[in-house]
């Protein structure tokens, strides 16, 4: 499960960078793309934090 969460974290980071710099999105499309990548980023980071060892 951890490799999948790391992959989602990396993909969402790349998606956020793409949306903010290269994508020609405007208005609602840009907001929805940013919110979507942010939700995936926070969700995968939370999942990694919850599955970390507590040693």
C-alpha positions, -999 to 999 in steps of 0.1 A, spaced: 0 0 0 28 24 7 42 23 -28 8 32 -42 6 61 -17 40 74 -27 31 71 -64 -1 91 -58 19 117 -38 44 121 -67 17 122 -94 -4 148 -76 27 170 -71 35 168 -108 -1 175 -116 -2 206 -94 30 219 -110 16 212 -145 -17 229 -137 0 260 -121 26 265 -148 20 248 -181 -18 241 -185 -38 266 -204 -68 262 -180 -89 292 -170 -116 298 -145 -135 269 -131 -114 243 -149 -82 256 -133 -98 257 -99 -112 221 -102 -78 208 -114 -60 225 -85 -85 213 -59 -84 178 -73 -46 175 -72 -46 191 -37 -71 166 -24 -51 136 -38 -19 151 -23 -34 156 11 -51 122 11 -19 104 1 2 123 26 -24 115 54 -24 78 43 14 77 45 14 93 79 -12 69 92 7 39 79 41 50 92 57 29 119 55 44 154 89 32 166 
